[in-house]
């Protein structure tokens, strides 16, 4: 896993080209190491990303967002209409950073 730290979030990128194993790894790693961080999961390399693969991250997304931290997936292959409402998926890493900035503002305002 590649880790890129930014000012108010961390980007986690799979280096093994295996969505299922990456999702399972993150379910163990995030609560132990990144519980207090806003996260971007970089899945841009997966050009044929499916809804079934996206749903592998649903449990972790719900867990992390419940702790009042952002969890954003970056991938441009999935149809936005297929994304469950409780997940945040954006087509670029730049938009992922923008979403986290907006969510930080919302949290600061008490939303």
N, C-alpha and C positions, 0 to 999 in steps of 0.2 A: 504494500500500500504506500502510495506517495502522499505526503502531507505538506500542504502549502499554507502557511499562516499569513493571514491578512490582519488588518487593524481590528476588525470586529467580528471576524469569522475565520473558520478553517475549511480548506478544500481538501476532501479525501478522494483519491483517485485509485481505482483498481489497476494493478500492474500485471495481473495474470489473465486478463481477458475472459473472466468467468463470473457472470452476474450472480448466479446462485451461491457460489462459494463466497463471493464478496459480501453479499447480503448477510449470510450466516456469520461471517467473520465480524462484520460491523455490529451485529446484535450482541456479540460478546464484548467487543472492544469499546464501543461508544459509552456504555454505562460506566465502564471502568476508567476510561481515559479522557473522554470528551464530554462528560455530563454537564459541565458548566459553559460549554462553547456553542456558539451558533455554527451550524454545519452546512456545507454545500457538498453534496455527493456528485462528483463529476463522472457522469456516464456518457459523455459526448462521444467516446470511441465506439459505442455500440450503435451502429447504424441501422440495425434491424431489431430494435428494442420493442418488446411486446407488453401488453397489459399484464400477462401472467408474470413476466419478469418484474415489472413495476410493483406488483402486489407483494413481492418478496420483501419490499422495504416498508410496507404499510404498518406493521407492528412497531418497528423501530421509529418510524415517523410519528406515530401517535404517542409513543412513550416520550420521545424527545420534546415534542411540542407541548405535551402536558406539563413538562417541567419549565415552561415559559422560555424556551430557547427555540430558535429557528432551525428548521430542517428542510432544506431545499434540494431538489434533484435537478441537475442540469442534463437535459437530453432533448435533441430536436427530432428524434425519429418517431416518437409516440404521438398519436393524435390527441390534441388537448381536450377534445370532447370525451375521450375515454378515461381521463384522469379522475379518480375519486375526489370528491369535494374536500376531503380531509387531508389531501396531500397537495404539496406545492411542487409543480414541475414547470421549468422554464427552458426555453430553447438555447440560451447562451449562459456562459459563466458571468458575463457582465450583468445580465438581468438577475441572476441569482444574488449577486452582491447588492443590487438595487433593492430587491425584495427584502433582504435582511436589514438593510438600512431603514426601509419603511416599517418593518415589523418592530425594530428597535424603538422608533419614534412612537409607534402605537403603544408599546409596553410602557414607555416613559410617560405617556399621557393617561395611562390607566385602562387601556382597552384590552 
